[in-house]
Amino acid sequence: METALKDATALASAVRSGKASAEGVIAESRSRADAAPALCAFIQEDWDGAAVAAKEVDRRRTRGEDPGPLAGVPLSVKDVIAVAGLQLTGGSAAYAGNIASFTAPAVHRLQDAGAVVIGKTNCPEFAFGAVTESAVAGRTLNPRFPGATAGGSSGGEAAALAAGISALGLGTDYGGSLRWPAQCVGITALRPTPHTVPDLGIVPGAGGWFGGGNPAPPAARLQAATQVIGPLARSVRDLRMALAVLTVTPPRGLASLDGAVPHNVAVAWSDGSALGPVRREVSAMMSLLGEQIAPEVRTLTHVPDLFAGSLAAYNRLRPLDPMIDHAAAVAGREHLVLPANLDAIHRSMRSDTRNLEAAAAESGQARIRDLAVFDAADIVLLPVAGGPACDVYGKLDIDGRSIFGWDIMGQCRAVTMVGAPVVSLPVALSSEGLPLSVQVVARPGADGLALDFAEWLEGFTL
């Protein structure tokens, strides 16, 4: 699925060759933002700062210097990732107007590669939510599919990309917060192997860090082990370029498997129905996808209960895992925090130690069992969700049954628990004409293989 908008790779190439100027690219980006004032994708736009940065990119090029692989690319950053001098609220009224004094290393790396930060994007409070609405910026709309949500929690990022305001986005993913909004608007996203991309500068951080002091990674065990920073984009090749910039050392599996994708690739697949309710049309989509790729890949195996143990372990551990960083962040500001979020934070801090340790042990065992699928398969395919984008209130219809919130995220949460890299890629349309996406999953560390296969799959139309 494509839009009429150029991807980041094309924009950077035009700027690097002199066919376009970074200042011109940013001016066009601003005009699209000005044309969509009701979108609520951003909590803060920084066009003055972007103009200065773009002018420097152009100066470097005219001086004969390399302006970087992302020269002039408009970059938006989710409002849980720190950018010095810009707001850092985590979508919470408790931190409205807060300004970061630190820039996350992941943002720095993209800027050093020539990307130009244009602003911070909206997310639900503390990134808790399958739809994006906050006390800071209101409800983010879906620019391509009115009436449907832009997803959450990186919904502002997804909306900015889909509207053509940014050409590359930086978000976070704990239980599907990159993959789900990417599906909702019909773009791509990469959840990298945990710790492949530096996660310093996410808020709330350890000790309640919110832009000053020690910007340590989150303290909660599950969150620290599984939450990632990753890119959203309009093409798989953009995700590949972003990953190359974001990582110091290229991840294992960056090259194709024996130089031959898809013919040397063994694939396992499931319709995800063991992970939550799934529409009949989603099951049909996965079956049809399997039929179409079967002649091209080395082997194709149907595994109905794929990652089911990991989902059960995730769902048990997450509410028990003490949110130490969040508890510290809300201390003294409880009256400004949404009651449901405050309750979840406080309940996690009261977790019974024995139950917590048992849940943690179960998660480790489930992960080992479910990773065994990669003994026989190189790539795993699952739907992103049991249906397309839900409505703006968080309700998704599954063949006459309504599901809400986190129940939508089962297929994503299972992959999170496994710790594998995954590309979210739109491959079909629902009966309503909304995007349906597949998760292209590889073994931990084989981020490049997931990108290789997703880029090949990008040419398929169901």
C-alpha positions as a Markdown table, in Angstrom:
| # | Residue | x | y | z |
|---|---|---|---|---|
| 1 | Met | 0.0 | 0.0 | 0.0 |
| 2 | Glu | 1.4 | 3.4 | -1.0 |
| 3 | Thr | 0.5 | 7.0 | -0.6 |
| 4 | Ala | 1.4 | 9.8 | -3.0 |
| 5 | Leu | 3.9 | 11.1 | -0.5 |
| 6 | Lys | 7.6 | 10.4 | -0.9 |
| 7 | Asp | 9.3 | 8.2 | 1.7 |
| 8 | Ala | 12.3 | 9.3 | 3.7 |
| 9 | Thr | 14.8 | 7.6 | 1.5 |
| 10 | Ala | 13.6 | 9.5 | -1.6 |
| 11 | Leu | 13.6 | 12.8 | 0.3 |
| 12 | Ala | 17.1 | 12.3 | 1.6 |
| 13 | Ser | 18.4 | 11.3 | -1.8 |
| 14 | Ala | 16.9 | 14.4 | -3.4 |
| 15 | Val | 18.5 | 16.7 | -0.7 |
| 16 | Arg | 21.8 | 14.9 | -0.9 |
| 17 | Ser | 21.9 | 15.3 | -4.7 |
| 18 | Gly | 20.8 | 18.9 | -4.7 |
| 19 | Lys | 17.5 | 18.2 | -6.5 |
| 20 | Ala | 15.7 | 19.5 | -3.4 |
| 21 | Ser | 16.7 | 21.6 | -0.4 |
| 22 | Ala | 16.2 | 20.7 | 3.2 |
| 23 | Glu | 14.7 | 24.1 | 3.7 |
| 24 | Gly | 12.2 | 23.4 | 1.0 |
| 25 | Val | 11.3 | 19.9 | 2.3 |
| 26 | Ile | 10.6 | 21.4 | 5.8 |
| 27 | Ala | 8.5 | 24.2 | 4.3 |
| 28 | Glu | 6.4 | 21.6 | 2.5 |
| 29 | Ser | 6.1 | 19.6 | 5.7 |
| 30 | Arg | 4.9 | 22.8 | 7.6 |
| 31 | Ser | 2.3 | 23.6 | 4.9 |
| 32 | Arg | 0.8 | 20.1 | 5.4 |
| 33 | Ala | 0.7 | 20.6 | 9.1 |
| 34 | Asp | -0.9 | 24.0 | 8.7 |
| 35 | Ala | -3.6 | 22.4 | 6.5 |
| 36 | Ala | -4.6 | 20.0 | 9.2 |
| 37 | Pro | -5.0 | 22.0 | 12.4 |
| 38 | Ala | -7.6 | 19.6 | 13.8 |
| 39 | Leu | -5.5 | 16.5 | 13.5 |
| 40 | Cys | -4.0 | 16.9 | 17.0 |
| 41 | Ala | -0.9 | 14.8 | 16.0 |
| 42 | Phe | 1.5 | 17.2 | 17.9 |
| 43 | Ile | 1.7 | 18.5 | 21.4 |
| 44 | Gln | 4.4 | 21.0 | 20.1 |
| 45 | Glu | 5.6 | 21.9 | 16.7 |
| 46 | Asp | 9.0 | 23.5 | 16.3 |
| 47 | Trp | 9.2 | 25.0 | 12.8 |
| 48 | Asp | 11.7 | 27.7 | 13.8 |
| 49 | Gly | 14.1 | 25.2 | 15.1 |
| 50 | Ala | 13.5 | 22.9 | 12.1 |
| 51 | Ala | 14.3 | 25.8 | 9.7 |
| 52 | Val | 17.6 | 26.5 | 11.4 |
| 53 | Ala | 18.5 | 22.8 | 11.3 |
| 54 | Ala | 17.5 | 22.5 | 7.7 |
| 55 | Lys | 19.5 | 25.5 | 6.7 |
| 56 | Glu | 22.6 | 23.8 | 8.3 |
| 57 | Val | 21.9 | 20.6 | 6.3 |
| 58 | Asp | 21.9 | 22.7 | 3.1 |
| 59 | Arg | 25.1 | 24.5 | 4.1 |
| 60 | Arg | 26.9 | 21.3 | 4.7 |
| 61 | Arg | 25.9 | 20.0 | 1.3 |
| 62 | Thr | 27.0 | 23.2 | -0.5 |
| 63 | Arg | 30.3 | 23.1 | 1.3 |
| 64 | Gly | 30.9 | 19.6 | -0.2 |
| 65 | Glu | 30.3 | 17.9 | 3.2 |
| 66 | Asp | 28.2 | 14.8 | 3.6 |
| 67 | Pro | 24.9 | 16.0 | 5.0 |
| 68 | Gly | 24.1 | 12.4 | 6.2 |
| 69 | Pro | 21.9 | 9.5 | 5.0 |
| 70 | Leu | 18.7 | 11.2 | 6.4 |
| 71 | Ala | 19.6 | 14.7 | 5.1 |
| 72 | Gly | 16.6 | 17.0 | 5.5 |
| 73 | Val | 14.1 | 14.3 | 6.5 |
| 74 | Pro | 11.3 | 15.7 | 8.7 |
| 75 | Leu | 11.4 | 13.8 | 12.0 |
| 76 | Ser | 8.7 | 13.7 | 14.6 |
| 77 | Val | 9.3 | 12.3 | 18.1 |
| 78 | Lys | 6.7 | 10.7 | 20.5 |
| 79 | Asp | 6.0 | 12.6 | 23.7 |
| 80 | Val | 7.7 | 10.0 | 26.0 |
| 81 | Ile | 11.1 | 10.5 | 24.4 |
| 82 | Ala | 13.2 | 13.5 | 25.4 |
| 83 | Val | 14.3 | 16.2 | 23.1 |
| 84 | Ala | 16.2 | 19.1 | 24.8 |
| 85 | Gly | 14.3 | 22.4 | 24.7 |
| 86 | Leu | 10.9 | 20.8 | 23.7 |
| 87 | Gln | 8.0 | 19.7 | 25.8 |
| 88 | Leu | 8.2 | 16.3 | 27.5 |
| 89 | Thr | 4.8 | 15.6 | 29.2 |
| 90 | Gly | 4.2 | 11.9 | 28.6 |
| 91 | Gly | 0.7 | 12.9 | 27.6 |
| 92 | Ser | -0.1 | 13.7 | 31.3 |
| 93 | Ala | -1.6 | 16.8 | 32.7 |
| 94 | Ala | 0.8 | 16.2 | 35.6 |
| 95 | Tyr | 3.6 | 17.4 | 33.4 |
| 96 | Ala | 1.9 | 19.8 | 31.1 |
| 97 | Gly | 4.5 | 22.4 | 30.0 |
| 98 | Asn | 7.5 | 20.4 | 31.2 |
| 99 | Ile | 10.6 | 21.1 | 29.1 |
| 100 | Ala | 13.3 | 18.4 | 28.6 |
| 101 | Ser | 16.9 | 19.3 | 29.4 |
| 102 | Phe | 18.3 | 16.2 | 27.7 |
| 103 | Thr | 18.0 | 14.6 | 24.3 |
| 104 | Ala | 17.6 | 10.9 | 24.0 |
| 105 | Pro | 20.6 | 9.2 | 22.2 |
| 106 | Ala | 18.3 | 7.7 | 19.6 |
| 107 | Val | 17.1 | 11.2 | 18.6 |
| 108 | His | 20.7 | 12.5 | 18.6 |
| 109 | Arg | 21.7 | 9.7 | 16.2 |
| 110 | Leu | 18.9 | 10.6 | 13.7 |
| 111 | Gln | 19.8 | 14.3 | 14.0 |
| 112 | Asp | 23.5 | 13.5 | 13.4 |
| 113 | Ala | 22.4 | 11.6 | 10.2 |
| 114 | Gly | 20.7 | 14.8 | 8.9 |
| 115 | Ala | 17.1 | 14.3 | 10.1 |
| 116 | Val | 15.3 | 17.5 | 11.2 |
| 117 | Val | 13.1 | 17.4 | 14.3 |
| 118 | Ile | 9.8 | 19.2 | 13.6 |
| 119 | Gly | 8.1 | 18.5 | 16.9 |
| 120 | Lys | 6.7 | 16.2 | 19.6 |
| 121 | Thr | 3.7 | 14.0 | 19.0 |
| 122 | Asn | 0.7 | 13.2 | 21.1 |
| 123 | Cys | 0.2 | 10.0 | 23.1 |
| 124 | Pro | -2.1 | 8.8 | 25.8 |
| 125 | Glu | -1.0 | 9.4 | 29.3 |
| 126 | Phe | 2.3 | 7.6 | 30.0 |
| 127 | Ala | 1.7 | 5.7 | 26.8 |
| 128 | Phe | -1.1 | 3.6 | 28.4 |
| 129 | Gly | -3.7 | 3.1 | 25.7 |
| 130 | Ala | -4.8 | 1.6 | 22.3 |
| 131 | Val | -6.2 | 5.0 | 21.2 |
| 132 | Thr | -4.4 | 8.4 | 21.4 |
| 133 | Glu | -6.1 | 11.0 | 23.5 |
| 134 | Ser | -4.4 | 13.1 | 26.2 |
| 135 | Ala | -5.1 | 16.0 | 28.5 |
| 136 | Val | -2.2 | 17.8 | 26.8 |
| 137 | Ala | -3.3 | 17.8 | 23.2 |
| 138 | Gly | -6.8 | 16.2 | 22.9 |
| 139 | Arg | -7.8 | 13.3 | 20.6 |
| 140 | Thr | -5.5 | 12.5 | 17.6 |
| 141 | Leu | -7.5 | 11.9 | 14.5 |
| 142 | Asn | -6.7 | 9.4 | 11.7 |
| 143 | Pro | -5.9 | 11.5 | 8.6 |
| 144 | Arg | -6.5 | 8.7 | 6.1 |
| 145 | Phe | -9.5 | 7.0 | 7.6 |
| 146 | Pro | -12.0 | 9.4 | 9.4 |
| 147 | Gly | -14.0 | 7.7 | 12.1 |
| 148 | Ala | -11.2 | 5.2 | 12.9 |
| 149 | Thr | -8.6 | 5.8 | 15.5 |
| 150 | Ala | -4.9 | 6.5 | 14.7 |
| 151 | Gly | -4.1 | 3.9 | 17.3 |
| 152 | Gly | -2.0 | 4.1 | 20.4 |
| 153 | Ser | 0.2 | 4.7 | 22.0 |
| 154 | Ser | 2.3 | 6.1 | 19.2 |
| 155 | Gly | -0.9 | 7.5 | 17.6 |
| 156 | Gly | 0.4 | 11.0 | 17.1 |
| 157 | Glu | 3.4 | 9.6 | 15.3 |
| 158 | Ala | 1.3 | 7.4 | 13.0 |
| 159 | Ala | -1.0 | 10.4 | 12.2 |
| 160 | Ala | 1.9 | 12.7 | 11.4 |
| 161 | Leu | 3.4 | 10.1 | 9.1 |
| 162 | Ala | 0.2 | 9.3 | 7.3 |
| 163 | Ala | -0.6 | 13.0 | 6.8 |
| 164 | Gly | 2.8 | 13.6 | 5.2 |
| 165 | Ile | 3.8 | 16.1 | 7.9 |
| 166 | Ser | 6.8 | 13.9 | 9.0 |
| 167 | Ala | 8.6 | 11.4 | 6.8 |
| 168 | Leu | 10.1 | 9.5 | 9.7 |
| 169 | Gly | 8.8 | 9.0 | 13.2 |
| 170 | Leu | 10.3 | 7.8 | 16.5 |
| 171 | Gly | 8.0 | 6.0 | 18.9 |
| 172 | Thr | 8.1 | 3.3 | 21.6 |
| 173 | Asp | 6.6 | -0.1 | 21.8 |
| 174 | Tyr | 5.8 | -2.1 | 25.0 |
| 175 | Gly | 2.7 | -4.1 | 24.0 |
| 176 | Gly | 2.2 | -3.0 | 20.4 |
| 177 | Ser | 2.5 | 0.8 | 20.5 |
| 178 | Leu | 4.4 | 1.0 | 17.2 |
| 179 | Arg | 2.7 | -1.9 | 15.4 |
| 180 | Trp | -0.9 | -1.2 | 16.1 |
| 181 | Pro | -1.0 | 2.5 | 15.2 |
| 182 | Ala | 1.0 | 1.7 | 12.0 |
| 183 | Gln | -1.8 | -0.7 | 11.0 |
| 184 | Cys | -4.4 | 1.9 | 11.9 |
| 185 | Val | -3.2 | 4.4 | 9.4 |
| 186 | Gly | -1.6 | 2.0 | 6.8 |
| 187 | Ile | 2.2 | 2.6 | 7.3 |
| 188 | Thr | 5.1 | 0.5 | 8.4 |
| 189 | Ala | 6.9 | 0.2 | 11.8 |
| 190 | Leu | 9.8 | -1.7 | 13.2 |
| 191 | Arg | 9.9 | -3.0 | 16.8 |
| 192 | Pro | 13.6 | -3.9 | 17.0 |
| 193 | Thr | 15.2 | -6.5 | 19.2 |
| 194 | Pro | 15.2 | -5.0 | 22.8 |
| 195 | His | 18.4 | -3.0 | 23.5 |
| 196 | Thr | 19.4 | -2.9 | 19.9 |
| 197 | Val | 18.4 | 0.8 | 19.9 |
| 198 | Pro | 19.5 | 2.8 | 23.1 |
| 199 | Asp | 16.4 | 3.3 | 25.3 |
| 200 | Leu | 17.9 | 6.2 | 27.4 |
| 201 | Gly | 15.6 | 9.1 | 27.6 |
| 202 | Ile | 12.1 | 7.5 | 27.8 |
| 203 | Val | 9.8 | 8.9 | 30.5 |
| 204 | Pro | 8.9 | 8.1 | 33.1 |
| 205 | Gly | 12.4 | 6.8 | 33.8 |
| 206 | Ala | 13.9 | 5.2 | 36.9 |
| 207 | Gly | 13.2 | 7.3 | 40.0 |
| 208 | Gly | 10.5 | 9.2 | 38.1 |
| 209 | Trp | 12.9 | 10.9 | 35.7 |
| 210 | Phe | 11.1 | 13.5 | 33.6 |
| 211 | Gly | 13.7 | 15.4 | 31.7 |
| 212 | Gly | 16.2 | 16.4 | 34.4 |
| 213 | Gly | 18.6 | 14.6 | 36.6 |
| 214 | Asn | 19.5 | 11.0 | 35.8 |
| 215 | Pro | 17.8 | 9.8 | 32.5 |
| 216 | Ala | 17.9 | 6.1 | 33.4 |
| 217 | Pro | 15.9 | 3.5 | 31.6 |
| 218 | Pro | 12.6 | 2.3 | 33.2 |
| 219 | Ala | 13.0 | 0.4 | 36.5 |
| 220 | Ala | 10.1 | -2.0 | 36.2 |
| 221 | Arg | 11.4 | -5.4 | 35.2 |
| 222 | Leu | 9.1 | -6.3 | 32.3 |
| 223 | Gln | 9.2 | -2.8 | 30.9 |
| 224 | Ala | 13.0 | -2.6 | 31.1 |
| 225 | Ala | 13.3 | -5.9 | 29.4 |
| 226 | Thr | 10.8 | -5.4 | 26.6 |
| 227 | Gln | 10.1 | -1.7 | 25.9 |
| 228 | Val | 11.9 | -0.4 | 22.8 |
| 229 | Ile | 12.3 | 2.8 | 20.8 |
| 230 | Gly | 11.7 | 2.2 | 17.1 |
| 231 | Pro | 10.9 | 3.9 | 13.8 |
| 232 | Leu | 7.7 | 4.4 | 11.9 |
| 233 | Ala | 7.9 | 5.1 | 8.2 |
| 234 | Arg | 6.2 | 4.9 | 4.8 |
| 235 | Ser | 8.4 | 2.1 | 3.5 |
| 236 | Val | 10.4 | -0.8 | 4.7 |
| 237 | Arg | 13.5 | 0.6 | 3.2 |
| 238 | Asp | 13.1 | 3.6 | 5.4 |
| 239 | Leu | 12.9 | 1.4 | 8.5 |
| 240 | Arg | 16.1 | -0.3 | 7.4 |
| 241 | Met | 17.9 | 3.1 | 7.0 |
| 242 | Ala | 16.6 | 4.3 | 10.3 |
| 243 | Leu | 17.8 | 1.1 | 12.1 |
| 244 | Ala | 21.3 | 1.4 | 10.5 |
| 245 | Val | 21.5 | 4.9 | 12.0 |
| 246 | Leu | 20.0 | 4.1 | 15.4 |
| 247 | Thr | 22.4 | 1.2 | 16.1 |
| 248 | Val | 26.1 | 1.5 | 16.8 |
| 249 | Thr | 26.8 | -2.1 | 15.7 |
| 250 | Pro | 24.6 | -3.6 | 13.0 |
| 251 | Pro | 22.4 | -6.3 | 14.6 |
| 252 | Arg | 23.0 | -9.9 | 13.8 |
| 253 | Gly | 21.1 | -11.0 | 10.7 |
| 254 | Leu | 21.4 | -7.6 | 8.9 |
| 255 | Ala | 22.3 | -9.4 | 5.7 |
| 256 | Ser | 19.8 | -11.7 | 3.9 |
| 257 | Leu | 19.8 | -15.4 | 5.0 |
| 258 | Asp | 22.4 | -17.0 | 2.8 |
| 259 | Gly | 21.8 | -14.1 | 0.4 |
| 260 | Ala | 18.5 | -15.5 | -0.8 |
| 261 | Val | 15.1 | -14.1 | 0.5 |
| 262 | Pro | 12.6 | -15.7 | 0.2 |
| 263 | His | 13.8 | -19.0 | -1.3 |
| 264 | Asn | 16.0 | -20.0 | 1.6 |
| 265 | Val | 13.5 | -18.9 | 4.2 |
| 266 | Ala | 11.4 | -21.3 | 6.3 |
| 267 | Val | 8.1 | -19.6 | 7.4 |
| 268 | Ala | 5.7 | -20.4 | 10.2 |
| 269 | Trp | 2.3 | -18.7 | 10.4 |
| 270 | Ser | -0.8 | -18.4 | 12.5 |
| 271 | Asp | -4.1 | -16.4 | 12.2 |
| 272 | Gly | -3.6 | -15.3 | 15.8 |
| 273 | Ser | -6.9 | -16.7 | 17.0 |
| 274 | Ala | -5.1 | -18.4 | 19.9 |
| 275 | Leu | -4.1 | -14.9 | 21.1 |
| 276 | Gly | -7.5 | -13.3 | 21.1 |
| 277 | Pro | -10.7 | -12.8 | 19.0 |
| 278 | Val | -10.0 | -12.6 | 15.3 |
| 279 | Arg | -12.3 | -11.7 | 12.4 |
| 280 | Arg | -13.0 | -14.3 | 9.8 |
| 281 | Glu | -11.6 | -11.9 | 7.2 |
| 282 | Val | -8.3 | -11.7 | 9.1 |
| 283 | Ser | -8.1 | -15.5 | 9.2 |
| 284 | Ala | -8.8 | -15.6 | 5.5 |
| 285 | Met | -6.1 | -13.0 | 4.9 |
| 286 | Met | -3.5 | -15.0 | 6.7 |
| 287 | Ser | -4.5 | -18.2 | 4.8 |
| 288 | Leu | -4.4 | -16.4 | 1.5 |
| 289 | Leu | -1.1 | -14.9 | 2.3 |
| 290 | Gly | 0.3 | -18.3 | 3.1 |
| 291 | Glu | -1.0 | -19.7 | -0.2 |
| 292 | Gln | 0.6 | -16.9 | -2.2 |
| 293 | Ile | 4.0 | -17.1 | -0.6 |
| 294 | Ala | 4.2 | -21.0 | -0.3 |
| 295 | Pro | 5.7 | -21.5 | -3.8 |
| 296 | Glu | 8.4 | -18.9 | -3.1 |
| 297 | Val | 9.6 | -19.9 | 0.3 |
| 298 | Arg | 11.6 | -22.9 | 1.4 |
| 299 | Thr | 8.9 | -24.3 | 3.7 |
| 300 | Leu | 5.6 | -23.0 | 5.1 |
| 301 | Thr | 4.2 | -24.4 | 8.4 |
| 302 | His | 0.9 | -23.6 | 10.0 |
| 303 | Val | 1.3 | -23.3 | 13.8 |
| 304 | Pro | -2.2 | -22.5 | 15.3 |
| 305 | Asp | -1.1 | -21.8 | 18.9 |
| 306 | Leu | 1.9 | -19.7 | 18.0 |
| 307 | Phe | 3.2 | -17.7 | 21.0 |
| 308 | Ala | 0.1 | -18.5 | 23.1 |
| 309 | Gly | 2.2 | -19.3 | 26.2 |
| 310 | Ser | 4.0 | -16.0 | 26.0 |
| 311 | Leu | 0.8 | -14.0 | 25.8 |
| 312 | Ala | -0.5 | -15.7 | 28.9 |
| 313 | Ala | 2.8 | -14.9 | 30.7 |
| 314 | Tyr | 2.7 | -11.3 | 29.6 |
| 315 | Asn | -0.8 | -10.8 | 30.7 |
| 316 | Arg | -0.1 | -12.3 | 34.1 |
| 317 | Leu | 3.2 | -10.4 | 34.7 |
| 318 | Arg | 2.4 | -6.9 | 33.4 |
| 319 | Pro | -0.1 | -5.8 | 36.1 |
| 320 | Leu | 2.1 | -7.4 | 38.9 |
| 321 | Asp | 5.4 | -5.8 | 37.7 |
| 322 | Pro | 5.9 | -2.8 | 40.1 |
| 323 | Met | 5.9 | 0.4 | 38.2 |
| 324 | Ile | 8.6 | 2.0 | 40.3 |
| 325 | Asp | 9.4 | 4.7 | 37.8 |
| 326 | His | 5.7 | 5.7 | 37.3 |
| 327 | Ala | 5.0 | 5.7 | 41.0 |
| 328 | Ala | 7.9 | 8.1 | 41.6 |
| 329 | Ala | 6.8 | 10.3 | 38.7 |
| 330 | Val | 3.2 | 10.8 | 40.0 |
| 331 | Ala | 4.1 | 11.3 | 43.6 |
| 332 | Gly | 2.7 | 14.6 | 44.7 |
| 333 | Arg | 0.8 | 15.0 | 41.4 |
| 334 | Glu | -1.7 | 12.2 | 41.9 |
| 335 | His | -4.7 | 14.6 | 41.5 |
| 336 | Leu | -3.6 | 15.4 | 37.9 |
| 337 | Val | -3.3 | 11.7 | 36.8 |
| 338 | Leu | -6.1 | 9.8 | 35.2 |
| 339 | Pro | -7.8 | 7.7 | 37.9 |
| 340 | Ala | -7.5 | 4.4 | 35.9 |
| 341 | Asn | -3.8 | 4.9 | 35.3 |
| 342 | Leu | -3.2 | 6.0 | 38.9 |
| 343 | Asp | -5.0 | 2.8 | 40.2 |
| 344 | Ala | -2.9 | 0.6 | 37.9 |
| 345 | Ile | 0.3 | 2.2 | 39.1 |
| 346 | His | -0.7 | 1.9 | 42.8 |
| 347 | Arg | -1.9 | -1.7 | 42.4 |
| 348 | Ser | 1.3 | -2.8 | 40.8 |
| 349 | Met | 3.3 | -1.4 | 43.8 |
| 350 | Arg | 1.2 | -3.6 | 46.1 |
| 351 | Ser | 2.0 | -6.8 | 44.3 |
| 352 | Asp | 2.7 | -9.9 | 46.4 |
| 353 | Thr | 6.3 | -10.9 | 46.1 |
| 354 | Arg | 5.6 | -14.6 | 45.7 |
| 355 | Asn | 3.1 | -14.0 | 42.9 |
| 356 | Leu | 5.5 | -11.6 | 41.2 |
| 357 | Glu | 8.4 | -14.0 | 41.3 |
| 358 | Ala | 6.2 | -16.9 | 40.0 |
| 359 | Ala | 4.9 | -14.7 | 37.2 |
| 360 | Ala | 8.5 | -13.7 | 36.3 |
| 361 | Ala | 9.6 | -17.3 | 36.2 |
| 362 | Glu | 6.6 | -18.3 | 34.1 |
| 363 | Ser | 7.4 | -15.6 | 31.6 |
| 364 | Gly | 11.0 | -16.8 | 31.2 |
| 365 | Gln | 9.9 | -20.4 | 30.7 |
| 366 | Ala | 7.2 | -19.4 | 28.2 |
| 367 | Arg | 9.7 | -17.3 | 26.2 |
| 368 | Ile | 12.1 | -20.3 | 26.0 |
| 369 | Arg | 9.3 | -22.6 | 24.9 |
| 370 | Asp | 7.9 | -20.2 | 22.3 |
| 371 | Leu | 11.3 | -19.3 | 20.9 |
| 372 | Ala | 11.7 | -23.0 | 19.9 |
| 373 | Val | 9.6 | -22.2 | 16.8 |
| 374 | Phe | 12.8 | -20.6 | 15.4 |
| 375 | Asp | 14.6 | -24.0 | 15.5 |
| 376 | Ala | 12.6 | -24.8 | 12.4 |
| 377 | Ala | 11.4 | -21.4 | 11.1 |
| 378 | Asp | 13.4 | -18.3 | 10.1 |
| 379 | Ile | 10.3 | -16.0 | 9.8 |
| 380 | Val | 7.0 | -16.1 | 11.7 |
| 381 | Leu | 3.9 | -14.4 | 10.3 |
| 382 | Leu | 1.0 | -13.2 | 12.5 |
| 383 | Pro | -1.7 | -10.5 | 12.1 |
| 384 | Val | -1.1 | -7.3 | 14.1 |
| 385 | Ala | -4.6 | -7.5 | 15.5 |
| 386 | Gly | -7.9 | -9.4 | 15.2 |
| 387 | Gly | -9.3 | -6.7 | 13.1 |
| 388 | Pro | -8.6 | -3.2 | 11.6 |
| 389 | Ala | -8.4 | 0.1 | 13.4 |
| 390 | Cys | -11.0 | 0.4 | 16.2 |
| 391 | Asp | -13.2 | 3.5 | 16.5 |
| 392 | Val | -12.1 | 6.6 | 18.3 |
| 393 | Tyr | -13.5 | 5.3 | 21.6 |
| 394 | Gly | -11.5 | 2.1 | 21.5 |
| 395 | Lys | -14.2 | -0.4 | 20.4 |
| 396 | Leu | -13.4 | -3.0 | 17.7 |
| 397 | Asp | -16.1 | -5.2 | 16.1 |
| 398 | Ile | -15.0 | -8.8 | 15.7 |
| 399 | Asp | -17.8 | -10.4 | 13.6 |
| 400 | Gly | -20.5 | -8.9 | 15.9 |
| 401 | Arg | -18.6 | -9.1 | 19.1 |
| 402 | Ser | -17.1 | -5.9 | 20.6 |
| 403 | Ile | -13.7 | -5.9 | 22.2 |
| 404 | Phe | -11.9 | -2.9 | 23.8 |
| 405 | Gly | -8.5 | -1.6 | 24.8 |
| 406 | Trp | -5.8 | -4.1 | 25.6 |
| 407 | Asp | -7.9 | -7.0 | 24.4 |
| 408 | Ile | -7.2 | -5.7 | 20.9 |
| 409 | Met | -3.4 | -6.0 | 21.5 |
| 410 | Gly | -3.0 | -9.7 | 22.2 |
| 411 | Gln | -1.3 | -10.6 | 19.0 |
| 412 | Cys | 1.2 | -7.8 | 19.6 |
| 413 | Arg | 1.7 | -8.5 | 23.3 |
| 414 | Ala | 2.7 | -12.1 | 22.6 |
| 415 | Val | 5.5 | -11.1 | 20.3 |
| 416 | Thr | 6.7 | -8.5 | 22.8 |
| 417 | Met | 7.1 | -11.2 | 25.4 |
| 418 | Val | 9.2 | -13.4 | 23.0 |
| 419 | Gly | 11.6 | -10.5 | 22.6 |
| 420 | Ala | 11.8 | -10.8 | 18.8 |
| 421 | Pro | 12.2 | -8.1 | 16.2 |
| 422 | Val | 9.1 | -7.5 | 14.1 |
| 423 | Val | 8.0 | -5.4 | 11.2 |
| 424 | Ser | 4.3 | -4.2 | 11.0 |
| 425 | Leu | 3.4 | -4.2 | 7.3 |
| 426 | Pro | 0.0 | -3.4 | 5.7 |
| 427 | Val | -1.0 | -6.1 | 3.2 |
| 428 | Ala | -4.8 | -6.0 | 2.7 |
| 429 | Leu | -7.9 | -4.0 | 3.4 |
| 430 | Ser | -10.8 | -4.9 | 5.7 |
| 431 | Ser | -14.5 | -5.0 | 4.6 |
| 432 | Glu | -14.7 | -1.3 | 5.7 |
| 433 | Gly | -11.7 | -0.4 | 3.6 |
| 434 | Leu | -9.3 | -0.1 | 6.5 |
| 435 | Pro | -5.7 | -1.4 | 6.5 |
| 436 | Leu | -4.9 | -4.9 | 7.8 |
| 437 | Ser | -1.3 | -5.5 | 8.6 |
| 438 | Val | 0.9 | -8.6 | 9.2 |
| 439 | Gln | 3.7 | -8.9 | 11.8 |
| 440 | Val | 6.9 | -10.2 | 10.2 |
| 441 | Val | 8.8 | -11.7 | 13.1 |
| 442 | Ala | 12.4 | -13.1 | 13.2 |
| 443 | Arg | 14.4 | -14.6 | 16.0 |
| 444 | Pro | 15.9 | -12.1 | 18.5 |
| 445 | Gly | 18.8 | -10.3 | 16.9 |
| 446 | Ala | 17.8 | -11.1 | 13.3 |
| 447 | Asp | 16.3 | -7.6 | 12.7 |
| 448 | Gly | 17.8 | -7.5 | 9.3 |
| 449 | Leu | 16.1 | -10.7 | 8.2 |
| 450 | Ala | 12.7 | -9.4 | 9.4 |
| 451 | Leu | 13.3 | -6.3 | 7.3 |
| 452 | Asp | 14.5 | -8.4 | 4.3 |
| 453 | Phe | 11.4 | -10.5 | 4.3 |
| 454 | Ala | 9.1 | -7.6 | 4.9 |
| 455 | Glu | 10.6 | -5.7 | 2.0 |
| 456 | Trp | 10.0 | -8.7 | -0.3 |
| 457 | Leu | 6.5 | -9.0 | 1.1 |
| 458 | Glu | 5.8 | -5.3 | 0.5 |
| 459 | Gly | 5.3 | -6.2 | -3.2 |
| 460 | Phe | 2.3 | -8.5 | -2.4 |
| 461 | Thr | -1.3 | -7.3 | -2.8 |
| 462 | Leu | -4.1 | -9.4 | -1.3 |
